[in-house]
Structure formats: structure tokens, C-alpha cells
Amino acid sequence: MHKENLIWIDLTTSLYWKRPAVGIVRVEQECCRWILTKLKDRVRICAFDSSEGQFKELEAQEAWEVLRRDRSPPESLINPAAAPTSSRTAEPVSCPAAAPAAPLGLASHIKQVLRKLVLATLSRIPLSYQPAVRSKLIAIRRTLAGSYKDLKTALVGDPTTPVSEPASLQAEPSRSPIRPLAHFQQGDTYLTMGLDWDHGNKLDLLYRAKKRTGLRVLNFAYDIIPVKFPHYYPSGKFELFSTYFATMGWTADRIICISECTARDLGGFLEQVGAPRPSMSVVRLGDTLPATMNSGKPSPKVAELLGAPFLLAVSTIEIRKNHECLYRAYIRLIESGFDVPKLVLVGMLGWRVDDFIYSLRNDPRVEDKIVILDQVTDADLVTLYRHCLFTLYPSLYEGWGLPVAESLAYGKFCLASNAASIPEIAGDILDYVDPWDVPQWTEKIRLYCADPAALRSKEQLIANHYRLSSWENTADQVIAAIDNVPHAYRSGLIKAHTAPRAALVS
């Protein structure tokens, strides 16, 4: 039976994410895990089915299976500088084990064979082209899935209509659980923290649900960089994100921002385009990485790096993250005769880095000095943070800068960019450098590599003054934001709003 005042957490991004967690995915998963634990009687999980344009409910067991992929429960969260602040477990002990998988049918077998073939083909494509090829393949898959659905409906009939054919003539059951529609009711709250812009008309449909039911809507906002700096992104992203954020202004009752910088940027944008400016909260993201089942032993690719000093830079490898600055600084150091440690770049390849990747692969000066690691698990990332000399983060603009906070959580000094939100993380504990100033990056890297006393002094400053932030604390801030949002159907906001399309940027 449906309970009043439920909190619906949208887990769409994590449900379909198949890689090790990155920033936004980590936020969605860690906040969801803690909120589920603290408010389990009030929480329901949903996901958006873009092929059907509907929100569907996930069973608790399925949600936990998504959240625990290769993870230990949050009671084993790694806090390298202090003991855990809470004895709560963030996963119900009574959560049943997953049911055994059903035997694969012919269709499922064909899918697996095709998937292996596609992955094998991708592995032969240059790394810099893989993101674009993956995007095309995903678009083709969605198109084929829609065509299959139409054909199936034509041959078998509307799947929502009861059928009476003998069992032998029925279509093969899907291995995925049958998910009922999510029934939003008056007084309920909906929270979304994921990659909503990747899911078509999701916010439009959410807006209609809000007008129909009085649903309270909370959206996370990480940054508006594709709108503020469209030249960092492929063509079409400015239009996509402008529409997305304008629609968010019409849809959300509260927007939860991850930094004061993001709140300022988004508020200014909404005013500029004439969209409503909902109330905003700023939450601090957690610093800690969750432990994994195999955290005791690093993978071979990481283990072989541990025998010598190395520096670490963690982020998606895309133009905005400014890895080019580090490459140029390393060239200066190498040509000056300085014995610079190896630089380990951890992250998947993004867009507009073809020339950079080409340089790394073909410049003999850095062939044994700069290493790229993709598909790095949390266990390996923990090992890399613990063993590096210090970390580097030269980003041109950020909504927060999670790797900076993670570095500090492991007591490691981070030489960081002074751009946007990054100084909010640690104030004057760190050294900040203009992301365009390659000579200054060069000299700072030289200083902290050549002077162990200077590096120890920075590490001591971190140990004495940096305050760790747990994901449990982040979840508490989100819960406070949820509990302090007025019901839309009581506040009159629903009647005041017209269709969100009126605010879209052309």
C-alpha cells in the first residue's frame, strides 16, 4: 500500500552505468546508500525508462544490487585520517541475496556474443576516437531497440494488454525484473542526482507529474560549464544544457548545488533566460572513497607503479581538465635535466583530446614518464592515492573538484588550479596556480619533488587543519534540504508556472 510523503530517489544513472564510478555517479550512489539507510521506511527508488518515457519503481533488492557493485557496505568506508564517526551500517542486514540468474535463452546469448564483438572491435580503435564511436553505437542501439519494440507490438500486440496465448507461444521473458510504474502522489518528494540530460524528455515529463500531483522536486546541479564555456565541449552541448538548466528552473522546488560557485553561476543563468529561480542549497560532497571487496591487493597495472615515486592526476581526460598544462610542464622539467617522477593520469578519455593523446604516444621525451590508466577501480584508486608523492589538478573550471578533496582525505598535498570552485575545498591549506601559467606549474612541481621538507610541511598542514567530510554528512545535508522544501501544491508554485518550454534557450 502506498504511503504518504514518500521520498523517491532516481537511480537511473547508476542503473545503467557499467564503468568504475566517476564524480556524479559516486555522488548519486553514496547519497542514495545513506539516505536509504537512514530513511528506509520513507524511501522508494525509481528509474526513468527513456524508451517508454515513464518512471518505474525498482525493488529494494535491485537497488541494493546496483549500489553494492564491487563494493563493501558503507560501514567500511575508508577514513584514512580518523576513526568512523558513526556506527550505523548503510545497508540493511536483512537485505536478501540476489536470486540466481535464469538460464540464458538464444536471444540473450546472441546479445552477449554481439557485445563481446563490439568490445573487441572498440579495443582496436585508437583511444581518442573511442568516446565518439561509443556514442554512435549507443544511439544505434536505442534506435534498434525502438524498432524492435514497434515490431513486437505489431506482431504480438500491445504488451500492456493481457494475452491468452499458450505459454509455448509467449515471447521469452526478460532477465531484467518487471518494474511497475512509479506512482507519485501528492506530498511525495522526488530527488534526482544523476546525468539527467542524457535521458531525453525526462524533465519535461517530471514537470507534468509535478503539475498533476503536487510532487516536490529536488535537482542536483553540479556545474553549468557547457553553457558558460561551450568551447570546451562538442557542438550541440550548449543548446542541450541551456535547455536542460532552463527546464530545471521551471521544474525544481529546490536545487542542491555542490559549491557556492555553481549556485552563483546557475542563479545568474536562470535570471538571464527568464526562468524561475528556485530556492538553492549548497552541500559539501564527501571526501572518502568506499572500500571494495578486493581492496587488499592492487591490480598488476597499479602494482608495477609502486616501486618508484610518482605523481597522480585524477579526472576524465578532456580539454577542460587541462592535462596539456602538465604535459608542457613535464617537457620543461625533462629538458632542464630534472629527474621528474612518473606522472600517472587516471581517467577515461573524453572529448577534444586527440592531439594531446597523439603527443603522449609519439613524444619520446615522455614515453616512460607519463602513464594513462583507464577503468581504475576504487581499490586501485585508494592504492594510488596512498602511494603517490602528491597530486595535481590543473582544471580550467570546476563545479567542485572531487579529486582535490579525495587527495586531502588521504593526507596528500594537491597542487591545484585557482579556478572557480576549487579554492572552496581547502582554503589556504593548498598552493593554487593559475591553470594557464605553465612556468609556475613547472616550478611548483620541481619544488615539491626536490624538497621533501617542503612537502612534509604541507602534509602536516593538511593533517592539522583539513576537516574530513563523510558521505554520511553529505546525505544528512540532502535530507535537511528535502525536509525544508515547502509542498508545491500548498505554496501555489504549480499554478504560477507555465509550460517549461517557454523558458528554453533558442
PAKEKE-855958 format. One record per residue (C-alpha): residue number from 0; z negated, x negated, y negated. Coordinates in Angstrom, 1 decimal. Each point is the difference from the previous one (the first is absolute). Last residue first. Example, Ala and Ser with C-alpha at 12.3 -4.5 7.8 and 13.67 -1.06 7.14 Angstrom:
residues 2
PT zado     c3     c1     c2
PT    1   -7.1  -13.7    1.1
PT    0   -0.7    1.4    3.4
//
This chain:
residues 506
PT zado     c3     c1     c2
PT  505   28.6  -16.9  -29.0
PT  504   -3.8   -0.1    0.1
PT  503   -1.6    3.0    1.6
PT  502   -2.3    2.0   -2.1
PT  501    1.6    3.4    0.4
PT  500    0.4   -0.7    3.7
PT  499   -3.7    0.6    0.4
PT  498    0.4    3.8   -0.3
PT  497   -2.4    1.4   -2.7
PT  496   -3.6   -0.7   -0.2
PT  495   -2.4    2.1   -2.0
PT  494   -0.6    2.6    2.7
PT  493   -1.0   -2.7    2.5
PT  492   -2.3   -1.8   -2.5
PT  491   -2.2    3.1   -0.5
PT  490   -3.2   -1.8    0.9
PT  489   -1.0    2.2    2.8
PT  488    3.2   -0.2    2.1
PT  487    0.1   -3.8   -0.6
PT  486   -3.5   -0.5    1.4
PT  485   -1.7   -2.5   -2.2
PT  484    0.1   -3.7    1.2
PT  483   -3.5   -1.6    0.2
PT  482   -0.4    0.1    3.8
PT  481    3.3   -1.7    0.6
PT  480   -0.6   -2.8   -2.4
PT  479   -3.4   -0.6    1.5
PT  478    1.6   -0.1    3.5
PT  477    2.5   -2.6   -1.4
PT  476   -2.9   -2.1   -1.3
PT  475   -1.8    0.2    3.3
PT  474    3.2   -1.0    1.8
PT  473    0.2   -3.1   -2.2
PT  472   -3.6   -0.9    0.9
PT  471    0.8    0.4    3.7
PT  470    2.9   -2.3   -0.6
PT  469   -2.4   -2.7   -1.0
PT  468   -0.2   -1.7   -3.4
PT  467   -1.3   -3.6   -0.1
PT  466   -1.7   -1.2   -3.2
PT  465    1.2   -3.4   -1.2
PT  464   -2.7   -1.9   -1.9
PT  463   -1.7   -2.6    2.1
PT  462    2.4   -0.4    2.9
PT  461    3.0    0.1   -2.4
PT  460   -1.5   -2.6   -2.3
PT  459   -0.8   -2.2    3.0
PT  458    3.7    0.3    1.1
PT  457    1.1   -1.1   -3.5
PT  456   -2.3   -3.0    0.1
PT  455    1.2   -0.9    3.5
PT  454    3.6   -0.1   -1.4
PT  453   -1.0   -2.3   -2.9
PT  452   -1.8   -2.3    2.5
PT  451    2.9   -0.1    2.3
PT  450    2.3   -1.4   -2.7
PT  449    3.5   -0.7    1.2
PT  448    1.0    3.5    1.3
PT  447   -1.8    1.8   -2.8
PT  446    1.6   -2.1   -2.8
PT  445    3.5   -0.2    1.5
PT  444    0.1    3.8    0.3
PT  443   -1.1    0.4   -3.6
PT  442    2.6   -2.6   -1.1
PT  441    2.9    1.8    1.6
PT  440   -1.1    3.4   -1.0
PT  439   -0.1   -1.2   -3.6
PT  438    3.5   -1.6    0.3
PT  437    1.3    3.3    1.4
PT  436   -1.2    2.2   -2.9
PT  435    1.7    3.3    0.7
PT  434   -3.0    1.5    1.9
PT  433   -2.3   -0.9   -2.9
PT  432   -3.0   -1.6    1.8
PT  431   -3.4    1.4    0.7
PT  430   -3.0   -2.1    1.2
PT  429   -2.6    2.1    1.8
PT  428   -3.6    1.1   -0.6
PT  427    0.9    1.1   -3.5
PT  426    0.6    3.6    1.1
PT  425    0.2    0.6    3.7
PT  424    2.3    2.9    0.8
PT  423    0.8    1.2   -3.5
PT  422    1.8   -3.3   -0.7
PT  421    2.8    1.2    2.4
PT  420    0.7    3.4   -1.7
PT  419    3.0   -1.1   -2.2
PT  418    0.9   -3.7    0.1
PT  417   -2.3   -3.0    0.0
PT  416    1.5   -1.3    3.2
PT  415   -2.5   -1.5    2.5
PT  414   -1.3   -3.2    1.4
PT  413   -2.2    1.4    2.7
PT  412   -3.2   -1.7    1.2
PT  411   -1.1    0.9    3.5
PT  410   -3.4    1.5    0.7
PT  409    1.4    2.3    2.7
PT  408   -0.5    3.1   -2.3
PT  407    1.6   -2.0   -2.8
PT  406    3.3   -0.3    2.0
PT  405   -0.1    3.7    0.8
PT  404   -0.4    0.8   -3.7
PT  403    3.0   -2.1   -0.9
PT  402    2.0    1.5    2.9
PT  401   -0.7    3.5   -1.4
PT  400    1.8   -0.5   -3.3
PT  399   -0.6    3.1   -2.1
PT  398    2.9    1.9   -1.4
PT  397    1.8   -3.3   -0.4
PT  396    2.5   -1.8   -2.2
PT  395    1.7   -3.4    0.1
PT  394   -1.8   -1.2    3.1
PT  393   -1.1   -3.7    0.2
PT  392   -2.7    0.5    2.7
PT  391   -1.0   -3.3    1.7
PT  390   -2.8   -0.6    2.5
PT  389   -2.5   -2.8    0.8
PT  388   -0.5   -2.8    2.5
PT  387    1.0    2.4    2.9
PT  386   -2.2    0.3    3.1
PT  385   -1.9    3.3   -0.5
PT  384    2.9    1.8   -1.7
PT  383    2.4   -1.0    2.8
PT  382   -2.4    1.1    2.7
PT  381   -0.5    3.4   -1.6
PT  380    3.7    0.4   -0.3
PT  379    0.4   -0.8    3.7
PT  378   -2.4    2.8    0.9
PT  377    1.6    2.4   -2.4
PT  376    3.3   -0.5    1.7
PT  375    2.9   -2.0   -1.6
PT  374    3.4    1.7    0.5
PT  373    1.6   -2.7   -2.2
PT  372   -0.9   -3.6   -0.6
PT  371    2.0   -2.2   -2.4
PT  370   -0.6   -3.7   -0.1
PT  369    0.4   -2.4   -2.9
PT  368   -0.6   -3.8    0.4
PT  367    2.1   -1.1    3.0
PT  366    3.4    1.2   -1.4
PT  365   -1.2   -0.5   -3.6
PT  364    2.0   -3.0   -1.2
PT  363    2.9    0.8    2.4
PT  362    1.0    3.1   -2.0
PT  361    2.0    2.2    2.3
PT  360   -2.4    2.5    1.5
PT  359   -2.2    0.3   -3.1
PT  358    3.0    0.2   -2.3
PT  357    1.7    2.8    2.0
PT  356   -3.3    1.9    0.0
PT  355   -0.1   -0.2   -3.8
PT  354    3.6    0.9   -0.4
PT  353   -0.4    3.1    2.2
PT  352   -3.3    1.1   -1.7
PT  351    1.1    3.2   -1.6
PT  350   -1.8    2.4    2.3
PT  349   -2.9   -0.3    2.4
PT  348   -0.7   -2.4    2.8
PT  347   -3.3    0.5    1.9
PT  346   -3.0   -2.0   -1.0
PT  345   -1.9   -3.2    0.4
PT  344    1.2   -3.1   -1.8
PT  343   -1.7   -3.2    1.3
PT  342    0.2   -3.0   -2.3
PT  341   -0.4   -3.4    1.7
PT  340   -2.2   -2.4   -1.9
PT  339    1.4   -2.1   -2.9
PT  338    0.2   -3.8    0.3
PT  337    1.0   -0.7   -3.6
PT  336    3.0   -2.2   -0.4
PT  335    1.2    1.6   -3.3
PT  334    2.9    1.5    1.8
PT  333   -2.3    1.8    2.4
PT  332   -2.2    1.4   -2.8
PT  331    3.0    1.2   -2.0
PT  330    1.6    1.6    3.1
PT  329   -3.3    1.7    0.8
PT  328   -0.2    1.5   -3.5
PT  327    3.6    1.3    0.4
PT  326   -0.8    1.7    3.3
PT  325   -3.2    1.4   -1.4
PT  324    1.8    1.6   -2.9
PT  323    2.7    1.3    2.3
PT  322   -2.7    1.9    1.8
PT  321   -0.1    2.3   -3.0
PT  320   -1.5    3.1    1.6
PT  319    2.4    2.1   -2.1
PT  318    3.0   -1.6    1.8
PT  317   -1.1    1.1    3.5
PT  316   -1.8   -1.7    2.8
PT  315   -2.7    2.5    0.8
PT  314   -3.4   -1.6   -0.7
PT  313   -2.3   -2.7    1.2
PT  312    0.2   -3.6   -1.4
PT  311   -2.0   -2.7    1.9
PT  310   -0.5   -3.7   -0.5
PT  309   -0.2   -2.4    3.0
PT  308   -2.1   -2.8    1.3
PT  307    0.9   -1.3    3.5
PT  306   -0.8    0.9    3.6
PT  305   -0.2    3.8   -0.7
PT  304    3.7    0.6   -0.3
PT  303    0.7   -0.2    3.8
PT  302   -2.6    2.8    0.6
PT  301    1.9    2.3   -2.3
PT  300    3.3    0.0    2.0
PT  299   -2.0   -0.1    3.2
PT  298   -1.9    3.2   -0.8
PT  297   -3.6   -0.3   -1.0
PT  296   -2.9    0.5    2.4
PT  295   -3.2    2.0   -0.5
PT  294    1.5    2.8   -2.0
PT  293    1.6    1.6    3.1
PT  292   -1.3    3.5   -0.5
PT  291    0.4   -0.1   -3.7
PT  290   -2.5   -0.4   -2.9
PT  289    0.6    2.0   -3.2
PT  288    0.8   -2.0   -3.1
PT  287   -2.4    0.1   -2.9
PT  286    0.6    0.3   -3.7
PT  285   -0.2    3.8   -0.5
PT  284    1.8    1.6   -2.8
PT  283   -1.7    0.9   -3.3
PT  282    0.5    3.5   -1.1
PT  281    1.3    1.3   -3.4
PT  280    0.0    3.7   -0.6
PT  279    2.5    2.1   -1.9
PT  278    0.1    3.5   -1.4
PT  277    3.5    1.5    0.0
PT  276    2.5   -1.0   -2.6
PT  275    2.6    2.8   -0.1
PT  274    3.6   -1.1   -0.3
PT  273    1.7   -0.6   -3.4
PT  272    2.0   -3.1    1.0
PT  271   -1.9   -2.4   -2.3
PT  270   -3.4    1.6    0.7
PT  269    0.5   -0.5    3.7
PT  268    1.1   -3.6   -0.5
PT  267   -3.0   -0.9   -2.2
PT  266   -2.5    1.5    2.5
PT  265    1.7   -1.9    2.8
PT  264   -0.1   -3.4   -1.8
PT  263   -3.6    0.4   -1.2
PT  262   -1.3    1.2    3.5
PT  261    1.9   -2.8    1.7
PT  260   -1.6   -2.6   -2.3
PT  259   -3.5    1.5    0.5
PT  258    0.5   -0.6    3.7
PT  257    0.5    1.8    3.4
PT  256    0.8    3.3   -1.5
PT  255   -1.2    3.4    1.4
PT  254    2.0    2.8   -1.6
PT  253   -1.8    3.4   -0.3
PT  252    1.3    3.6    0.0
PT  251    3.3   -1.4    1.2
PT  250    3.3    2.0    0.1
PT  249    1.4   -0.1   -3.5
PT  248   -0.8   -3.7   -0.7
PT  247    1.1   -0.9    3.6
PT  246    3.4    1.6   -0.8
PT  245    0.3   -2.5   -3.0
PT  244   -1.1   -2.8    2.3
PT  243    2.6    0.8    2.7
PT  242    2.9    0.7   -2.4
PT  241   -0.5   -3.4   -1.8
PT  240   -0.4   -1.6    3.4
PT  239    3.3    1.1    1.4
PT  238    1.9   -0.5   -3.2
PT  237   -1.3   -3.5   -0.4
PT  236    0.5   -0.8    3.6
PT  235    3.8    0.8   -0.1
PT  234    1.2   -3.6   -0.1
PT  233   -2.2   -2.5    1.8
PT  232   -3.3   -1.1   -1.6
PT  231   -1.4   -2.7   -2.3
PT  230    2.5    1.2   -2.8
PT  229   -1.8    3.3   -0.1
PT  228   -3.0   -1.5   -1.8
PT  227   -2.1    2.9   -1.4
PT  226    1.4    2.7    2.3
PT  225    0.0   -2.1    3.2
PT  224   -3.4   -1.4   -1.1
PT  223   -1.8    3.3   -0.1
PT  222   -3.0   -1.2    1.9
PT  221   -2.3    1.1    2.8
PT  220   -0.4    3.7   -0.7
PT  219   -2.0    2.0    2.5
PT  218    0.5    3.8   -0.2
PT  217   -2.7    2.7    0.1
PT  216    1.1    3.7    0.4
PT  215   -2.3    3.1   -0.1
PT  214    1.6    2.9    1.8
PT  213    0.2    3.2   -2.0
PT  212    1.9    1.7    2.8
PT  211    3.5    0.8   -1.2
PT  210    0.1   -2.3   -3.0
PT  209   -1.3   -2.9    2.0
PT  208    2.3    0.7    2.9
PT  207    2.9   -0.1   -2.4
PT  206   -1.1   -3.3   -1.5
PT  205   -0.4   -1.4    3.6
PT  204    3.6    1.0    0.7
PT  203    1.2   -1.8   -3.1
PT  202   -2.2   -3.0    0.9
PT  201    1.6   -0.3    3.4
PT  200    3.6    0.3   -1.2
PT  199    1.2   -3.1    1.7
PT  198   -2.6   -2.0    1.9
PT  197    0.3   -3.7   -1.2
PT  196   -1.5    0.8   -3.4
PT  195   -3.2    1.0    1.8
PT  194   -0.8   -3.6    1.1
PT  193   -3.6    0.7    0.7
PT  192   -3.4    1.1   -1.5
PT  191    0.2    3.8    0.1
PT  190   -3.0    2.2   -0.3
PT  189    0.1    3.9    0.3
PT  188   -3.0    2.1   -0.9
PT  187   -0.7    3.5    1.3
PT  186   -1.4    2.8   -2.3
PT  185    2.7    2.4    0.8
PT  184    1.6   -0.7    3.3
PT  183    2.4   -2.7    1.4
PT  182    1.2    0.8    3.5
PT  181    1.4   -3.2    1.5
PT  180    2.7    1.1    2.3
PT  179   -0.7   -0.6    3.7
PT  178    0.9   -3.4    1.5
PT  177    1.4   -0.2    3.5
PT  176   -1.1   -3.4    1.2
PT  175    2.7   -2.6    0.4
PT  174    1.5   -0.5    3.5
PT  173    2.5    2.7   -0.8
PT  172    0.6    2.6    2.8
PT  171    3.4   -0.2    1.7
PT  170    2.0    3.1   -0.9
PT  169   -0.6    3.0    2.2
PT  168    2.5    0.9    2.7
PT  167   -2.2   -0.9    2.9
PT  166   -2.9    1.9   -1.5
PT  165    1.9    3.3    0.3
PT  164    1.3    1.3   -3.3
PT  163   -2.3    2.4   -1.9
PT  162    0.0   -1.4   -3.5
PT  161   -2.4    0.7   -2.8
PT  160    1.6   -0.5   -3.5
PT  159   -1.3   -3.0   -2.0
PT  158    2.6   -2.3    1.7
PT  157    2.8    2.1   -1.4
PT  156    2.7    0.2    2.7
PT  155    0.9   -2.2    3.0
PT  154    3.6   -1.0   -0.9
PT  153    0.1    0.6   -3.7
PT  152   -3.6   -1.2   -0.5
PT  151    0.7   -3.1    2.0
PT  150    3.1   -0.8   -2.0
PT  149   -1.9    0.4   -3.3
PT  148   -2.8   -2.2    1.3
PT  147    2.4   -2.6    1.2
PT  146    1.7    0.0   -3.4
PT  145   -3.3   -0.5   -1.7
PT  144   -1.0   -2.8    2.3
PT  143    3.4   -1.6   -0.5
PT  142   -0.5    0.0   -3.8
PT  141   -3.5   -1.4    0.4
PT  140    1.2   -2.8    2.2
PT  139    2.8   -0.9   -2.4
PT  138   -2.5   -0.2   -2.9
PT  137   -2.4   -2.2    2.1
PT  136    2.9   -2.2    1.0
PT  135    1.1   -0.4   -3.7
PT  134   -3.6   -0.9   -0.9
PT  133   -0.2   -2.6    2.8
PT  132    3.2   -1.6   -1.1
PT  131   -1.3   -0.4   -3.5
PT  130   -3.3   -1.5    1.2
PT  129    1.8   -2.3    2.4
PT  128    2.3   -1.7   -2.5
PT  127   -2.3   -2.8   -1.1
PT  126   -1.1   -0.6    3.6
PT  125    3.6   -0.9    1.1
PT  124    1.2    2.3    2.8
PT  123   -0.5   -1.1    3.6
PT  122   -3.4    1.6    0.3
PT  121    1.4    3.3   -1.2
PT  120    2.3    0.1    3.0
PT  119   -2.9   -0.4    2.4
PT  118   -2.0    2.6   -1.9
PT  117    3.0    2.5    0.3
PT  116    0.4   -0.7    3.7
PT  115   -3.7    0.4    0.6
PT  114    0.1    3.4   -1.8
PT  113    3.0    1.1    1.9
PT  112   -1.7   -0.7    3.3
PT  111   -3.1    1.8   -1.1
PT  110    1.9    3.0   -1.1
PT  109    2.0    0.1    3.2
PT  108   -3.3    0.1    2.0
PT  107   -1.3    2.8   -2.2
PT  106    3.1    2.1    0.7
PT  105   -0.2   -0.8    3.8
PT  104   -3.6    1.1    0.2
PT  103   -3.0   -2.4   -0.3
PT  102   -3.0    0.8    2.0
PT  101   -2.8    1.6   -2.1
PT  100   -2.3   -2.3   -1.8
PT   99   -3.6    0.0    1.2
PT   98   -2.3    2.0   -2.3
PT   97   -1.6   -2.0   -2.8
PT   96   -3.7   -0.6    0.3
PT   95   -2.4    2.6   -1.4
PT   94   -1.7   -0.4   -3.4
PT   93   -3.7    0.5    0.8
PT   92   -1.0   -3.3   -1.6
PT   91    1.4    1.2   -3.2
PT   90    1.7   -2.7   -2.0
PT   89   -1.3   -1.5   -3.2
PT   88   -3.3   -1.2    1.4
PT   87   -2.9    0.1   -2.4
PT   86   -2.3   -2.9   -0.2
PT   85    0.7   -0.7   -3.7
PT   84    0.0   -3.0   -2.3
PT   83    1.5   -2.4    2.6
PT   82   -1.3   -3.5   -0.3
PT   81    1.4   -2.2   -2.7
PT   80    2.7   -2.6   -0.8
PT   79    2.5    0.4    2.8
PT   78   -0.1    3.8    0.2
PT   77    2.2    0.8    2.9
PT   76    0.1    3.7    0.8
PT   75   -1.5    0.4    3.5
PT   74   -1.6    3.4   -0.8
PT   73    3.5    1.0   -1.1
PT   72    1.1    0.6    3.6
PT   71    2.0   -2.8    1.5
PT   70    3.7    0.0   -0.7
PT   69    3.2   -0.6    1.9
PT   68    1.1    3.6   -1.0
PT   67   -3.3    1.6   -0.8
PT   66    1.2    2.3   -2.8
PT   65    3.0    1.5    1.8
PT   64   -2.1    0.6    3.1
PT   63   -2.7    1.5   -2.2
PT   62    2.5    2.5   -1.5
PT   61    1.3    1.0    3.5
PT   60   -3.6    0.7    1.2
PT   59   -0.8    2.0   -3.1
PT   58    3.0    2.3    0.5
PT   57    2.7   -0.4   -2.6
PT   56    1.0    3.0   -2.2
PT   55    3.5    0.5   -1.3
PT   54    1.4    0.1   -3.5
PT   53    3.5    1.3    0.0
PT   52    3.5   -1.0   -1.2
PT   51    1.5    0.2    3.5
PT   50    1.5   -3.5    0.2
PT   49   -2.6   -1.3   -2.6
PT   48   -2.9    0.8    2.3
PT   47   -3.0   -0.7   -2.3
PT   46   -3.2   -1.0    1.6
PT   45   -3.4    1.7    0.2
PT   44   -3.6   -0.9    0.8
PT   43   -2.9    2.3   -0.4
PT   42   -3.4   -0.9   -1.6
PT   41   -3.0    2.1   -0.7
PT   40   -1.9   -0.4    3.3
PT   39    0.8   -3.8    0.1
PT   38   -1.3   -0.6   -3.5
PT   37   -1.4   -3.6    0.3
PT   36    2.0   -1.1    3.0
PT   35    3.3    1.6   -1.0
PT   34   -0.6   -1.4   -3.6
PT   33   -0.5   -3.5    1.5
PT   32    3.1    0.0    2.2
PT   31    2.2    1.6   -2.7
PT   30   -1.0   -2.6   -2.6
PT   29    0.8   -2.8    2.4
PT   28    3.3    1.4    1.1
PT   27    1.5    1.1   -3.3
PT   26   -1.1   -3.2   -1.8
PT   25    1.3   -2.2    2.8
PT   24    3.4    1.8   -0.1
PT   23    0.2   -0.6   -3.8
PT   22   -0.7   -3.7    0.3
PT   21    1.7   -1.0    3.3
PT   20   -0.9    0.9    3.5
PT   19    1.7   -1.7    2.9
PT   18    3.3    1.7    0.8
PT   17    0.7    3.4    1.7
PT   16   -0.7    2.4   -2.9
PT   15    0.9    3.6    1.0
PT   14   -3.5    1.5    0.2
PT   13   -1.4   -2.4   -2.6
PT   12    2.3    1.4   -2.7
PT   11   -0.5    3.7    0.9
PT   10   -3.8   -0.1    0.1
PT    9   -0.6    2.7   -2.6
PT    8   -3.7    0.8   -0.2
PT    7   -0.8    3.7   -0.2
PT    6   -3.6    0.7   -1.3
PT    5   -1.2    3.4    1.0
PT    4   -1.7    2.4   -2.5
PT    3   -0.1    3.0    2.4
PT    2    0.2   -0.4    3.7
PT    1    2.9    1.2    2.2
PT    0   -1.0    1.3    3.4
//
